[in-house]
Amino acid sequence: MQIREIVEKINSLKGDLTYWEALLHEVQNDCQHDYVKVDYYKTCLKCQKTESLYY
Ligand SMILES: [Zn+2]
């Protein structure tokens, strides 16, 4: 595998990551959260959004 191919693959995956992260945030922003408490965190059953219970 050539370096150029590797760099192109990395850039492609970064683009995908940005896309999926944006989509996840969009879904989580729209979610009517249904949290369940797990240890020191609460996780939404619908969108998997996790928040610490310590602030
Ligand atoms: Zn949610």
mmCIF file of the protein (N, C-alpha, C, O) and its ligand, coordinates in Angstrom:
data_MODEL
# 
_entry.id   MODEL 
# 
loop_
_entity.id 
_entity.type 
_entity.pdbx_number_of_molecules 
1 polymer     1 
2 non-polymer 1 
# 
_entity_poly.entity_id                      1 
_entity_poly.type                           'polypeptide(L)' 
_entity_poly.nstd_linkage                   no 
_entity_poly.nstd_monomer                   no 
_entity_poly.pdbx_seq_one_letter_code       MQIREIVEKINSLKGDLTYWEALLHEVQNDCQHDYVKVDYYKTCLKCQKTESLYY 
_entity_poly.pdbx_seq_one_letter_code_can   MQIREIVEKINSLKGDLTYWEALLHEVQNDCQHDYVKVDYYKTCLKCQKTESLYY 
_entity_poly.pdbx_strand_id                 A 
# 
loop_
_entity_poly_seq.entity_id 
_entity_poly_seq.num 
_entity_poly_seq.mon_id 
_entity_poly_seq.hetero 
1 1  MET n 
1 2  GLN n 
1 3  ILE n 
1 4  ARG n 
1 5  GLU n 
1 6  ILE n 
1 7  VAL n 
1 8  GLU n 
1 9  LYS n 
1 10 ILE n 
1 11 ASN n 
1 12 SER n 
1 13 LEU n 
1 14 LYS n 
1 15 GLY n 
1 16 ASP n 
1 17 LEU n 
1 18 THR n 
1 19 TYR n 
1 20 TRP n 
1 21 GLU n 
1 22 ALA n 
1 23 LEU n 
1 24 LEU n 
1 25 HIS n 
1 26 GLU n 
1 27 VAL n 
1 28 GLN n 
1 29 ASN n 
1 30 ASP n 
1 31 CYS n 
1 32 GLN n 
1 33 HIS n 
1 34 ASP n 
1 35 TYR n 
1 36 VAL n 
1 37 LYS n 
1 38 VAL n 
1 39 ASP n 
1 40 TYR n 
1 41 TYR n 
1 42 LYS n 
1 43 THR n 
1 44 CYS n 
1 45 LEU n 
1 46 LYS n 
1 47 CYS n 
1 48 GLN n 
1 49 LYS n 
1 50 THR n 
1 51 GLU n 
1 52 SER n 
1 53 LEU n 
1 54 TYR n 
1 55 TYR n 
# 
loop_
_struct_asym.id 
_struct_asym.entity_id 
A 1 
B 2 
# 
loop_
_chem_comp.id 
_chem_comp.type 
_chem_comp.mon_nstd_flag 
ALA 'L-peptide linking' y 
ARG 'L-peptide linking' y 
ASN 'L-peptide linking' y 
ASP 'L-peptide linking' y 
CYS 'L-peptide linking' y 
GLN 'L-peptide linking' y 
GLU 'L-peptide linking' y 
GLY 'peptide linking'   y 
HIS 'L-peptide linking' y 
ILE 'L-peptide linking' y 
LEU 'L-peptide linking' y 
LYS 'L-peptide linking' y 
MET 'L-peptide linking' y 
SER 'L-peptide linking' y 
THR 'L-peptide linking' y 
TRP 'L-peptide linking' y 
TYR 'L-peptide linking' y 
VAL 'L-peptide linking' y 
ZN  non-polymer         . 
# 
_pdbx_entity_nonpoly.entity_id   2 
_pdbx_entity_nonpoly.name        ? 
_pdbx_entity_nonpoly.comp_id     ZN 
# 
_pdbx_nonpoly_scheme.asym_id         B 
_pdbx_nonpoly_scheme.entity_id       2 
_pdbx_nonpoly_scheme.mon_id          ZN 
_pdbx_nonpoly_scheme.ndb_seq_num     1 
_pdbx_nonpoly_scheme.pdb_seq_num     101 
_pdbx_nonpoly_scheme.auth_seq_num    101 
_pdbx_nonpoly_scheme.pdb_mon_id      ZN 
_pdbx_nonpoly_scheme.auth_mon_id     ZN 
_pdbx_nonpoly_scheme.pdb_strand_id   A 
_pdbx_nonpoly_scheme.pdb_ins_code    . 
# 
loop_
_atom_site.group_PDB 
_atom_site.id 
_atom_site.type_symbol 
_atom_site.label_atom_id 
_atom_site.label_alt_id 
_atom_site.label_comp_id 
_atom_site.label_asym_id 
_atom_site.label_entity_id 
_atom_site.label_seq_id 
_atom_site.pdbx_PDB_ins_code 
_atom_site.Cartn_x 
_atom_site.Cartn_y 
_atom_site.Cartn_z 
_atom_site.occupancy 
_atom_site.B_iso_or_equiv 
_atom_site.pdbx_formal_charge 
_atom_site.auth_seq_id 
_atom_site.auth_comp_id 
_atom_site.auth_asym_id 
_atom_site.auth_atom_id 
_atom_site.pdbx_PDB_model_num 
ATOM   1   N  N  . MET A 1 1  ? 0.846   -1.201 0.000  1.00 0.00 ? 1   MET A N  1 
ATOM   2   C  CA . MET A 1 1  ? 0.000   0.000  0.000  1.00 0.00 ? 1   MET A CA 1 
ATOM   3   C  C  . MET A 1 1  ? 0.885   1.256  0.000  1.00 0.00 ? 1   MET A C  1 
ATOM   4   O  O  . MET A 1 1  ? 1.840   1.361  0.769  1.00 0.00 ? 1   MET A O  1 
ATOM   5   N  N  . GLN A 1 2  ? 0.550   2.184  -0.862 1.00 0.00 ? 2   GLN A N  1 
ATOM   6   C  CA . GLN A 1 2  ? 1.354   3.398  -0.935 1.00 0.00 ? 2   GLN A CA 1 
ATOM   7   C  C  . GLN A 1 2  ? 0.918   4.420  0.121  1.00 0.00 ? 2   GLN A C  1 
ATOM   8   O  O  . GLN A 1 2  ? -0.227  4.438  0.572  1.00 0.00 ? 2   GLN A O  1 
ATOM   9   N  N  . ILE A 1 3  ? 1.871   5.256  0.489  1.00 0.00 ? 3   ILE A N  1 
ATOM   10  C  CA . ILE A 1 3  ? 1.587   6.293  1.482  1.00 0.00 ? 3   ILE A CA 1 
ATOM   11  C  C  . ILE A 1 3  ? 0.401   7.150  1.055  1.00 0.00 ? 3   ILE A C  1 
ATOM   12  O  O  . ILE A 1 3  ? -0.456  7.495  1.869  1.00 0.00 ? 3   ILE A O  1 
ATOM   13  N  N  . ARG A 1 4  ? 0.362   7.489  -0.234 1.00 0.00 ? 4   ARG A N  1 
ATOM   14  C  CA . ARG A 1 4  ? -0.718  8.345  -0.726 1.00 0.00 ? 4   ARG A CA 1 
ATOM   15  C  C  . ARG A 1 4  ? -2.090  7.698  -0.484 1.00 0.00 ? 4   ARG A C  1 
ATOM   16  O  O  . ARG A 1 4  ? -3.050  8.366  -0.101 1.00 0.00 ? 4   ARG A O  1 
ATOM   17  N  N  . GLU A 1 5  ? -2.153  6.386  -0.717 1.00 0.00 ? 5   GLU A N  1 
ATOM   18  C  CA . GLU A 1 5  ? -3.414  5.664  -0.491 1.00 0.00 ? 5   GLU A CA 1 
ATOM   19  C  C  . GLU A 1 5  ? -3.815  5.695  0.980  1.00 0.00 ? 5   GLU A C  1 
ATOM   20  O  O  . GLU A 1 5  ? -4.987  5.857  1.320  1.00 0.00 ? 5   GLU A O  1 
ATOM   21  N  N  . ILE A 1 6  ? -2.816  5.536  1.843  1.00 0.00 ? 6   ILE A N  1 
ATOM   22  C  CA . ILE A 1 6  ? -3.083  5.539  3.287  1.00 0.00 ? 6   ILE A CA 1 
ATOM   23  C  C  . ILE A 1 6  ? -3.605  6.910  3.720  1.00 0.00 ? 6   ILE A C  1 
ATOM   24  O  O  . ILE A 1 6  ? -4.577  7.011  4.468  1.00 0.00 ? 6   ILE A O  1 
ATOM   25  N  N  . VAL A 1 7  ? -2.933  7.972  3.230  1.00 0.00 ? 7   VAL A N  1 
ATOM   26  C  CA . VAL A 1 7  ? -3.353  9.331  3.585  1.00 0.00 ? 7   VAL A CA 1 
ATOM   27  C  C  . VAL A 1 7  ? -4.763  9.602  3.077  1.00 0.00 ? 7   VAL A C  1 
ATOM   28  O  O  . VAL A 1 7  ? -5.573  10.213 3.774  1.00 0.00 ? 7   VAL A O  1 
ATOM   29  N  N  . GLU A 1 8  ? -5.054  9.145  1.859  1.00 0.00 ? 8   GLU A N  1 
ATOM   30  C  CA . GLU A 1 8  ? -6.400  9.344  1.310  1.00 0.00 ? 8   GLU A CA 1 
ATOM   31  C  C  . GLU A 1 8  ? -7.447  8.597  2.135  1.00 0.00 ? 8   GLU A C  1 
ATOM   32  O  O  . GLU A 1 8  ? -8.543  9.103  2.371  1.00 0.00 ? 8   GLU A O  1 
ATOM   33  N  N  . LYS A 1 9  ? -7.097  7.402  2.563  1.00 0.00 ? 9   LYS A N  1 
ATOM   34  C  CA . LYS A 1 9  ? -8.014  6.606  3.385  1.00 0.00 ? 9   LYS A CA 1 
ATOM   35  C  C  . LYS A 1 9  ? -8.287  7.301  4.717  1.00 0.00 ? 9   LYS A C  1 
ATOM   36  O  O  . LYS A 1 9  ? -9.431  7.376  5.167  1.00 0.00 ? 9   LYS A O  1 
ATOM   37  N  N  . ILE A 1 10 ? -7.229  7.806  5.337  1.00 0.00 ? 10  ILE A N  1 
ATOM   38  C  CA . ILE A 1 10 ? -7.378  8.516  6.615  1.00 0.00 ? 10  ILE A CA 1 
ATOM   39  C  C  . ILE A 1 10 ? -8.286  9.737  6.435  1.00 0.00 ? 10  ILE A C  1 
ATOM   40  O  O  . ILE A 1 10 ? -9.189  9.969  7.240  1.00 0.00 ? 10  ILE A O  1 
ATOM   41  N  N  . ASN A 1 11 ? -8.045  10.503 5.390  1.00 0.00 ? 11  ASN A N  1 
ATOM   42  C  CA . ASN A 1 11 ? -8.869  11.694 5.161  1.00 0.00 ? 11  ASN A CA 1 
ATOM   43  C  C  . ASN A 1 11 ? -10.319 11.323 4.895  1.00 0.00 ? 11  ASN A C  1 
ATOM   44  O  O  . ASN A 1 11 ? -11.238 12.013 5.336  1.00 0.00 ? 11  ASN A O  1 
ATOM   45  N  N  . SER A 1 12 ? -10.517 10.226 4.167  1.00 0.00 ? 12  SER A N  1 
ATOM   46  C  CA . SER A 1 12 ? -11.867 9.756  3.879  1.00 0.00 ? 12  SER A CA 1 
ATOM   47  C  C  . SER A 1 12 ? -12.586 9.355  5.174  1.00 0.00 ? 12  SER A C  1 
ATOM   48  O  O  . SER A 1 12 ? -13.752 9.691  5.380  1.00 0.00 ? 12  SER A O  1 
ATOM   49  N  N  . LEU A 1 13 ? -11.878 8.639  6.031  1.00 0.00 ? 13  LEU A N  1 
ATOM   50  C  CA . LEU A 1 13 ? -12.476 8.199  7.295  1.00 0.00 ? 13  LEU A CA 1 
ATOM   51  C  C  . LEU A 1 13 ? -12.769 9.379  8.214  1.00 0.00 ? 13  LEU A C  1 
ATOM   52  O  O  . LEU A 1 13 ? -13.776 9.383  8.922  1.00 0.00 ? 13  LEU A O  1 
ATOM   53  N  N  . LYS A 1 14 ? -11.886 10.381 8.205  1.00 0.00 ? 14  LYS A N  1 
ATOM   54  C  CA . LYS A 1 14 ? -12.139 11.586 9.005  1.00 0.00 ? 14  LYS A CA 1 
ATOM   55  C  C  . LYS A 1 14 ? -13.418 12.266 8.541  1.00 0.00 ? 14  LYS A C  1 
ATOM   56  O  O  . LYS A 1 14 ? -14.205 12.752 9.353  1.00 0.00 ? 14  LYS A O  1 
ATOM   57  N  N  . GLY A 1 15 ? -13.616 12.295 7.230  1.00 0.00 ? 15  GLY A N  1 
ATOM   58  C  CA . GLY A 1 15 ? -14.836 12.881 6.675  1.00 0.00 ? 15  GLY A CA 1 
ATOM   59  C  C  . GLY A 1 15 ? -16.061 12.114 7.134  1.00 0.00 ? 15  GLY A C  1 
ATOM   60  O  O  . GLY A 1 15 ? -17.068 12.705 7.524  1.00 0.00 ? 15  GLY A O  1 
ATOM   61  N  N  . ASP A 1 16 ? -15.964 10.776 7.083  1.00 0.00 ? 16  ASP A N  1 
ATOM   62  C  CA . ASP A 1 16 ? -17.064 9.927  7.550  1.00 0.00 ? 16  ASP A CA 1 
ATOM   63  C  C  . ASP A 1 16 ? -17.346 10.180 9.022  1.00 0.00 ? 16  ASP A C  1 
ATOM   64  O  O  . ASP A 1 16 ? -18.503 10.294 9.426  1.00 0.00 ? 16  ASP A O  1 
ATOM   65  N  N  . LEU A 1 17 ? -16.288 10.268 9.826  1.00 0.00 ? 17  LEU A N  1 
ATOM   66  C  CA . LEU A 1 17 ? -16.420 10.478 11.265 1.00 0.00 ? 17  LEU A CA 1 
ATOM   67  C  C  . LEU A 1 17 ? -17.143 11.790 11.550 1.00 0.00 ? 17  LEU A C  1 
ATOM   68  O  O  . LEU A 1 17 ? -18.039 11.842 12.393 1.00 0.00 ? 17  LEU A O  1 
ATOM   69  N  N  . THR A 1 18 ? -16.754 12.840 10.849 1.00 0.00 ? 18  THR A N  1 
ATOM   70  C  CA . THR A 1 18 ? -17.393 14.139 11.013 1.00 0.00 ? 18  THR A CA 1 
ATOM   71  C  C  . THR A 1 18 ? -18.879 14.050 10.687 1.00 0.00 ? 18  THR A C  1 
ATOM   72  O  O  . THR A 1 18 ? -19.717 14.613 11.391 1.00 0.00 ? 18  THR A O  1 
ATOM   73  N  N  . TYR A 1 19 ? -19.192 13.331 9.603  1.00 0.00 ? 19  TYR A N  1 
ATOM   74  C  CA . TYR A 1 19 ? -20.580 13.175 9.186  1.00 0.00 ? 19  TYR A CA 1 
ATOM   75  C  C  . TYR A 1 19 ? -21.401 12.440 10.261 1.00 0.00 ? 19  TYR A C  1 
ATOM   76  O  O  . TYR A 1 19 ? -22.477 12.894 10.650 1.00 0.00 ? 19  TYR A O  1 
ATOM   77  N  N  . TRP A 1 20 ? -20.877 11.306 10.728 1.00 0.00 ? 20  TRP A N  1 
ATOM   78  C  CA . TRP A 1 20 ? -21.628 10.496 11.686 1.00 0.00 ? 20  TRP A CA 1 
ATOM   79  C  C  . TRP A 1 20 ? -21.754 11.186 13.040 1.00 0.00 ? 20  TRP A C  1 
ATOM   80  O  O  . TRP A 1 20 ? -22.776 11.050 13.713 1.00 0.00 ? 20  TRP A O  1 
ATOM   81  N  N  . GLU A 1 21 ? -20.717 11.930 13.444 1.00 0.00 ? 21  GLU A N  1 
ATOM   82  C  CA . GLU A 1 21 ? -20.793 12.673 14.714 1.00 0.00 ? 21  GLU A CA 1 
ATOM   83  C  C  . GLU A 1 21 ? -21.859 13.765 14.629 1.00 0.00 ? 21  GLU A C  1 
ATOM   84  O  O  . GLU A 1 21 ? -22.612 13.984 15.578 1.00 0.00 ? 21  GLU A O  1 
ATOM   85  N  N  . ALA A 1 22 ? -21.914 14.441 13.490 1.00 0.00 ? 22  ALA A N  1 
ATOM   86  C  CA . ALA A 1 22 ? -22.910 15.498 13.309 1.00 0.00 ? 22  ALA A CA 1 
ATOM   87  C  C  . ALA A 1 22 ? -24.318 14.898 13.340 1.00 0.00 ? 22  ALA A C  1 
ATOM   88  O  O  . ALA A 1 22 ? -25.233 15.467 13.935 1.00 0.00 ? 22  ALA A O  1 
ATOM   89  N  N  . LEU A 1 23 ? -24.477 13.736 12.688 1.00 0.00 ? 23  LEU A N  1 
ATOM   90  C  CA . LEU A 1 23 ? -25.773 13.066 12.662 1.00 0.00 ? 23  LEU A CA 1 
ATOM   91  C  C  . LEU A 1 23 ? -26.184 12.626 14.066 1.00 0.00 ? 23  LEU A C  1 
ATOM   92  O  O  . LEU A 1 23 ? -27.343 12.774 14.454 1.00 0.00 ? 23  LEU A O  1 
ATOM   93  N  N  . LEU A 1 24 ? -25.234 12.090 14.821 1.00 0.00 ? 24  LEU A N  1 
ATOM   94  C  CA . LEU A 1 24 ? -25.500 11.657 16.199 1.00 0.00 ? 24  LEU A CA 1 
ATOM   95  C  C  . LEU A 1 24 ? -25.953 12.840 17.052 1.00 0.00 ? 24  LEU A C  1 
ATOM   96  O  O  . LEU A 1 24 ? -26.922 12.730 17.803 1.00 0.00 ? 24  LEU A O  1 
ATOM   97  N  N  . HIS A 1 25 ? -25.252 13.972 16.938 1.00 0.00 ? 25  HIS A N  1 
ATOM   98  C  CA . HIS A 1 25 ? -25.620 15.149 17.718 1.00 0.00 ? 25  HIS A CA 1 
ATOM   99  C  C  . HIS A 1 25 ? -27.011 15.647 17.342 1.00 0.00 ? 25  HIS A C  1 
ATOM   100 O  O  . HIS A 1 25 ? -27.781 16.095 18.193 1.00 0.00 ? 25  HIS A O  1 
ATOM   101 N  N  . GLU A 1 26 ? -27.312 15.561 16.057 1.00 0.00 ? 26  GLU A N  1 
ATOM   102 C  CA . GLU A 1 26 ? -28.620 15.993 15.582 1.00 0.00 ? 26  GLU A CA 1 
ATOM   103 C  C  . GLU A 1 26 ? -29.727 15.135 16.210 1.00 0.00 ? 26  GLU A C  1 
ATOM   104 O  O  . GLU A 1 26 ? -30.734 15.656 16.692 1.00 0.00 ? 26  GLU A O  1 
ATOM   105 N  N  . VAL A 1 27 ? -29.523 13.818 16.195 1.00 0.00 ? 27  VAL A N  1 
ATOM   106 C  CA . VAL A 1 27 ? -30.500 12.884 16.761 1.00 0.00 ? 27  VAL A CA 1 
ATOM   107 C  C  . VAL A 1 27 ? -30.641 13.126 18.264 1.00 0.00 ? 27  VAL A C  1 
ATOM   108 O  O  . VAL A 1 27 ? -31.750 13.146 18.797 1.00 0.00 ? 27  VAL A O  1 
ATOM   109 N  N  . GLN A 1 28 ? -29.500 13.312 18.942 1.00 0.00 ? 28  GLN A N  1 
ATOM   110 C  CA . GLN A 1 28 ? -29.530 13.499 20.391 1.00 0.00 ? 28  GLN A CA 1 
ATOM   111 C  C  . GLN A 1 28 ? -30.176 14.825 20.775 1.00 0.00 ? 28  GLN A C  1 
ATOM   112 O  O  . GLN A 1 28 ? -30.810 14.926 21.825 1.00 0.00 ? 28  GLN A O  1 
ATOM   113 N  N  . ASN A 1 29 ? -30.019 15.841 19.933 1.00 0.00 ? 29  ASN A N  1 
ATOM   114 C  CA . ASN A 1 29 ? -30.643 17.133 20.214 1.00 0.00 ? 29  ASN A CA 1 
ATOM   115 C  C  . ASN A 1 29 ? -32.150 17.060 20.074 1.00 0.00 ? 29  ASN A C  1 
ATOM   116 O  O  . ASN A 1 29 ? -32.874 17.776 20.766 1.00 0.00 ? 29  ASN A O  1 
ATOM   117 N  N  . ASP A 1 30 ? -32.633 16.197 19.178 1.00 0.00 ? 30  ASP A N  1 
ATOM   118 C  CA . ASP A 1 30 ? -34.068 16.070 18.925 1.00 0.00 ? 30  ASP A CA 1 
ATOM   119 C  C  . ASP A 1 30 ? -34.753 15.094 19.876 1.00 0.00 ? 30  ASP A C  1 
ATOM   120 O  O  . ASP A 1 30 ? -35.980 15.071 19.965 1.00 0.00 ? 30  ASP A O  1 
ATOM   121 N  N  . CYS A 1 31 ? -33.955 14.280 20.595 1.00 0.00 ? 31  CYS A N  1 
ATOM   122 C  CA . CYS A 1 31 ? -34.493 13.197 21.412 1.00 0.00 ? 31  CYS A CA 1 
ATOM   123 C  C  . CYS A 1 31 ? -35.254 13.715 22.642 1.00 0.00 ? 31  CYS A C  1 
ATOM   124 O  O  . CYS A 1 31 ? -34.820 14.654 23.308 1.00 0.00 ? 31  CYS A O  1 
ATOM   125 N  N  . GLN A 1 32 ? -36.402 13.077 22.925 1.00 0.00 ? 32  GLN A N  1 
ATOM   126 C  CA . GLN A 1 32 ? -37.075 13.284 24.208 1.00 0.00 ? 32  GLN A CA 1 
ATOM   127 C  C  . GLN A 1 32 ? -36.452 12.256 25.148 1.00 0.00 ? 32  GLN A C  1 
ATOM   128 O  O  . GLN A 1 32 ? -36.917 11.120 25.237 1.00 0.00 ? 32  GLN A O  1 
ATOM   129 N  N  . HIS A 1 33 ? -35.391 12.668 25.850 1.00 0.00 ? 33  HIS A N  1 
ATOM   130 C  CA . HIS A 1 33 ? -34.552 11.709 26.567 1.00 0.00 ? 33  HIS A CA 1 
ATOM   131 C  C  . HIS A 1 33 ? -35.301 10.896 27.619 1.00 0.00 ? 33  HIS A C  1 
ATOM   132 O  O  . HIS A 1 33 ? -36.186 11.393 28.315 1.00 0.00 ? 33  HIS A O  1 
ATOM   133 N  N  . ASP A 1 34 ? -34.912 9.638  27.707 1.00 0.00 ? 34  ASP A N  1 
ATOM   134 C  CA . ASP A 1 34 ? -35.451 8.722  28.695 1.00 0.00 ? 34  ASP A CA 1 
ATOM   135 C  C  . ASP A 1 34 ? -34.251 8.106  29.418 1.00 0.00 ? 34  ASP A C  1 
ATOM   136 O  O  . ASP A 1 34 ? -33.760 7.041  29.046 1.00 0.00 ? 34  ASP A O  1 
ATOM   137 N  N  . TYR A 1 35 ? -33.791 8.810  30.467 1.00 0.00 ? 35  TYR A N  1 
ATOM   138 C  CA . TYR A 1 35 ? -32.537 8.431  31.110 1.00 0.00 ? 35  TYR A CA 1 
ATOM   139 C  C  . TYR A 1 35 ? -32.687 7.277  32.093 1.00 0.00 ? 35  TYR A C  1 
ATOM   140 O  O  . TYR A 1 35 ? -33.696 7.147  32.786 1.00 0.00 ? 35  TYR A O  1 
ATOM   141 N  N  . VAL A 1 36 ? -31.649 6.441  32.132 1.00 0.00 ? 36  VAL A N  1 
ATOM   142 C  CA . VAL A 1 36 ? -31.532 5.425  33.160 1.00 0.00 ? 36  VAL A CA 1 
ATOM   143 C  C  . VAL A 1 36 ? -30.180 5.659  33.847 1.00 0.00 ? 36  VAL A C  1 
ATOM   144 O  O  . VAL A 1 36 ? -29.173 5.921  33.189 1.00 0.00 ? 36  VAL A O  1 
ATOM   145 N  N  . LYS A 1 37 ? -30.179 5.560  35.183 1.00 0.00 ? 37  LYS A N  1 
ATOM   146 C  CA . LYS A 1 37 ? -28.966 5.847  35.932 1.00 0.00 ? 37  LYS A CA 1 
ATOM   147 C  C  . LYS A 1 37 ? -28.088 4.598  36.002 1.00 0.00 ? 37  LYS A C  1 
ATOM   148 O  O  . LYS A 1 37 ? -28.558 3.524  36.378 1.00 0.00 ? 37  LYS A O  1 
ATOM   149 N  N  . VAL A 1 38 ? -26.819 4.740  35.642 1.00 0.00 ? 38  VAL A N  1 
ATOM   150 C  CA . VAL A 1 38 ? -25.856 3.652  35.729 1.00 0.00 ? 38  VAL A CA 1 
ATOM   151 C  C  . VAL A 1 38 ? -24.619 4.187  36.436 1.00 0.00 ? 38  VAL A C  1 
ATOM   152 O  O  . VAL A 1 38 ? -23.892 5.019  35.894 1.00 0.00 ? 38  VAL A O  1 
ATOM   153 N  N  . ASP A 1 39 ? -24.390 3.701  37.652 1.00 0.00 ? 39  ASP A N  1 
ATOM   154 C  CA . ASP A 1 39 ? -23.276 4.197  38.464 1.00 0.00 ? 39  ASP A CA 1 
ATOM   155 C  C  . ASP A 1 39 ? -23.337 5.719  38.561 1.00 0.00 ? 39  ASP A C  1 
ATOM   156 O  O  . ASP A 1 39 ? -24.316 6.268  39.064 1.00 0.00 ? 39  ASP A O  1 
ATOM   157 N  N  . TYR A 1 40 ? -22.313 6.391  38.092 1.00 0.00 ? 40  TYR A N  1 
ATOM   158 C  CA . TYR A 1 40 ? -22.256 7.845  38.235 1.00 0.00 ? 40  TYR A CA 1 
ATOM   159 C  C  . TYR A 1 40 ? -22.653 8.560  36.950 1.00 0.00 ? 40  TYR A C  1 
ATOM   160 O  O  . TYR A 1 40 ? -22.367 9.742  36.754 1.00 0.00 ? 40  TYR A O  1 
ATOM   161 N  N  . TYR A 1 41 ? -23.322 7.802  36.081 1.00 0.00 ? 41  TYR A N  1 
ATOM   162 C  CA . TYR A 1 41 ? -23.741 8.388  34.817 1.00 0.00 ? 41  TYR A CA 1 
ATOM   163 C  C  . TYR A 1 41 ? -25.227 8.144  34.613 1.00 0.00 ? 41  TYR A C  1 
ATOM   164 O  O  . TYR A 1 41 ? -25.821 7.273  35.248 1.00 0.00 ? 41  TYR A O  1 
ATOM   165 N  N  . LYS A 1 42 ? -25.807 8.912  33.732 1.00 0.00 ? 42  LYS A N  1 
ATOM   166 C  CA . LYS A 1 42 ? -27.150 8.596  33.269 1.00 0.00 ? 42  LYS A CA 1 
ATOM   167 C  C  . LYS A 1 42 ? -27.073 8.506  31.752 1.00 0.00 ? 42  LYS A C  1 
ATOM   168 O  O  . LYS A 1 42 ? -26.458 9.342  31.090 1.00 0.00 ? 42  LYS A O  1 
ATOM   169 N  N  . THR A 1 43 ? -27.715 7.469  31.219 1.00 0.00 ? 43  THR A N  1 
ATOM   170 C  CA . THR A 1 43 ? -27.676 7.216  29.782 1.00 0.00 ? 43  THR A CA 1 
ATOM   171 C  C  . THR A 1 43 ? -29.094 7.164  29.247 1.00 0.00 ? 43  THR A C  1 
ATOM   172 O  O  . THR A 1 43 ? -29.964 6.521  29.834 1.00 0.00 ? 43  THR A O  1 
ATOM   173 N  N  . CYS A 1 44 ? -29.321 7.832  28.147 1.00 0.00 ? 44  CYS A N  1 
ATOM   174 C  CA . CYS A 1 44 ? -30.639 7.816  27.517 1.00 0.00 ? 44  CYS A CA 1 
ATOM   175 C  C  . CYS A 1 44 ? -30.851 6.482  26.810 1.00 0.00 ? 44  CYS A C  1 
ATOM   176 O  O  . CYS A 1 44 ? -30.002 6.029  26.042 1.00 0.00 ? 44  CYS A O  1 
ATOM   177 N  N  . LEU A 1 45 ? -32.002 5.858  27.082 1.00 0.00 ? 45  LEU A N  1 
ATOM   178 C  CA . LEU A 1 45 ? -32.304 4.560  26.469 1.00 0.00 ? 45  LEU A CA 1 
ATOM   179 C  C  . LEU A 1 45 ? -32.553 4.684  24.974 1.00 0.00 ? 45  LEU A C  1 
ATOM   180 O  O  . LEU A 1 45 ? -32.384 3.721  24.226 1.00 0.00 ? 45  LEU A O  1 
ATOM   181 N  N  . LYS A 1 46 ? -32.951 5.862  24.548 1.00 0.00 ? 46  LYS A N  1 
ATOM   182 C  CA . LYS A 1 46 ? -33.316 6.035  23.138 1.00 0.00 ? 46  LYS A CA 1 
ATOM   183 C  C  . LYS A 1 46 ? -32.122 6.408  22.265 1.00 0.00 ? 46  LYS A C  1 
ATOM   184 O  O  . LYS A 1 46 ? -31.929 5.836  21.192 1.00 0.00 ? 46  LYS A O  1 
ATOM   185 N  N  . CYS A 1 47 ? -31.312 7.379  22.732 1.00 0.00 ? 47  CYS A N  1 
ATOM   186 C  CA . CYS A 1 47 ? -30.253 7.898  21.858 1.00 0.00 ? 47  CYS A CA 1 
ATOM   187 C  C  . CYS A 1 47 ? -28.847 7.641  22.389 1.00 0.00 ? 47  CYS A C  1 
ATOM   188 O  O  . CYS A 1 47 ? -27.866 8.025  21.752 1.00 0.00 ? 47  CYS A O  1 
ATOM   189 N  N  . GLN A 1 48 ? -28.738 6.998  23.545 1.00 0.00 ? 48  GLN A N  1 
ATOM   190 C  CA . GLN A 1 48 ? -27.438 6.636  24.117 1.00 0.00 ? 48  GLN A CA 1 
ATOM   191 C  C  . GLN A 1 48 ? -26.631 7.839  24.621 1.00 0.00 ? 48  GLN A C  1 
ATOM   192 O  O  . GLN A 1 48 ? -25.449 7.707  24.939 1.00 0.00 ? 48  GLN A O  1 
ATOM   193 N  N  . LYS A 1 49 ? -27.272 9.007  24.692 1.00 0.00 ? 49  LYS A N  1 
ATOM   194 C  CA . LYS A 1 49 ? -26.579 10.173 25.224 1.00 0.00 ? 49  LYS A CA 1 
ATOM   195 C  C  . LYS A 1 49 ? -26.249 9.912  26.687 1.00 0.00 ? 49  LYS A C  1 
ATOM   196 O  O  . LYS A 1 49 ? -27.109 9.472  27.450 1.00 0.00 ? 49  LYS A O  1 
ATOM   197 N  N  . THR A 1 50 ? -25.015 10.179 27.081 1.00 0.00 ? 50  THR A N  1 
ATOM   198 C  CA . THR A 1 50 ? -24.560 9.906  28.435 1.00 0.00 ? 50  THR A CA 1 
ATOM   199 C  C  . THR A 1 50 ? -24.096 11.190 29.102 1.00 0.00 ? 50  THR A C  1 
ATOM   200 O  O  . THR A 1 50 ? -23.356 11.984 28.521 1.00 0.00 ? 50  THR A O  1 
ATOM   201 N  N  . GLU A 1 51 ? -24.553 11.375 30.344 1.00 0.00 ? 51  GLU A N  1 
ATOM   202 C  CA . GLU A 1 51 ? -24.128 12.553 31.109 1.00 0.00 ? 51  GLU A CA 1 
ATOM   203 C  C  . GLU A 1 51 ? -23.648 12.131 32.468 1.00 0.00 ? 51  GLU A C  1 
ATOM   204 O  O  . GLU A 1 51 ? -24.208 11.222 33.081 1.00 0.00 ? 51  GLU A O  1 
ATOM   205 N  N  . SER A 1 52 ? -22.602 12.791 32.946 1.00 0.00 ? 52  SER A N  1 
ATOM   206 C  CA . SER A 1 52 ? -22.102 12.540 34.290 1.00 0.00 ? 52  SER A CA 1 
ATOM   207 C  C  . SER A 1 52 ? -23.059 13.130 35.302 1.00 0.00 ? 52  SER A C  1 
ATOM   208 O  O  . SER A 1 52 ? -23.645 14.185 35.062 1.00 0.00 ? 52  SER A O  1 
ATOM   209 N  N  . LEU A 1 53 ? -23.228 12.445 36.459 1.00 0.00 ? 53  LEU A N  1 
ATOM   210 C  CA . LEU A 1 53 ? -24.088 12.976 37.496 1.00 0.00 ? 53  LEU A CA 1 
ATOM   211 C  C  . LEU A 1 53 ? -23.306 13.864 38.458 1.00 0.00 ? 53  LEU A C  1 
ATOM   212 O  O  . LEU A 1 53 ? -23.885 14.474 39.357 1.00 0.00 ? 53  LEU A O  1 
ATOM   213 N  N  . TYR A 1 54 ? -22.007 13.934 38.269 1.00 0.00 ? 54  TYR A N  1 
ATOM   214 C  CA . TYR A 1 54 ? -21.170 14.848 39.058 1.00 0.00 ? 54  TYR A CA 1 
ATOM   215 C  C  . TYR A 1 54 ? -20.849 16.076 38.246 1.00 0.00 ? 54  TYR A C  1 
ATOM   216 O  O  . TYR A 1 54 ? -20.415 15.989 37.098 1.00 0.00 ? 54  TYR A O  1 
ATOM   217 N  N  . TYR A 1 55 ? -21.069 17.224 38.860 1.00 0.00 ? 55  TYR A N  1 
ATOM   218 C  CA . TYR A 1 55 ? -20.767 18.456 38.132 1.00 0.00 ? 55  TYR A CA 1 
ATOM   219 C  C  . TYR A 1 55 ? -19.759 19.293 38.885 1.00 0.00 ? 55  TYR A C  1 
ATOM   220 O  O  . TYR A 1 55 ? -19.382 20.370 38.423 1.00 0.00 ? 55  TYR A O  1 
HETATM 221 ZN ZN . ZN  B 2 .  ? -32.097 10.709 24.287 1.00 0.00 2 101 ZN  A ZN 1 
# 
